[in-house]
Amino acid sequence: MYEEFGTQRRVQGPDAIVELSKGWRKAFPDAKGTITKAIESADTVVLEIIREGTHTGELAGAQGSIPATRKRVRIPAVQVVSSKGDKVAETKHYFDQMTMLAQLGVLPAPVTA
């Protein structure tokens, strides 16, 4: 199972996860994730990630689609990956969707203290 808390998407099975990933790759074909920290405990790994990419394709979502803005985004994220045996059983992906939407120019920039 794969769950994105920023988008409220939850999918089961490898094929569904691949399809979800293809949508992100279409919207951000140059996307990359840089792991900045990893913490491991028993059957769980927590990864801090910086996701970066340029929005050059349509970004489809539950509330509609966002046409390509050609803007670059840099988004902090965390993934919690749990395994059973030698296989991934569950991935929970937390990312700052509001910052991403602000960087794309579809929301006002967040206020910082």
Stockholm file with secondary structure:
# STOCKHOLM 1.0

chainA/1-113         MYEEFGTQRRVQGPDAIVELSKGWRKAFPDAKGTITKAIESADTVVLEIIREGTHTGELAGAQGSIPATRKRVRIPAVQVVSSKGDKVAETKHYFDQMTMLAQLGVLPAPVTA
#=GR chainA/1-113 SS CEEETTTTEEECSHHHHHHHHHHHHHHCTTCEEEEEEEEEETTEEEEEEEEEEECCSCEEETTEEECCCCCEEEEEEEEEEEEETTEEEEEEEEECHHHHHHHHTSSCCCCCC
#=GC SS_cons         CEEETTTTEEECSHHHHHHHHHHHHHHCTTCEEEEEEEEEETTEEEEEEEEEEECCSCEEETTEEECCCCCEEEEEEEEEEEEETTEEEEEEEEECHHHHHHHHTSSCCCCCC
//
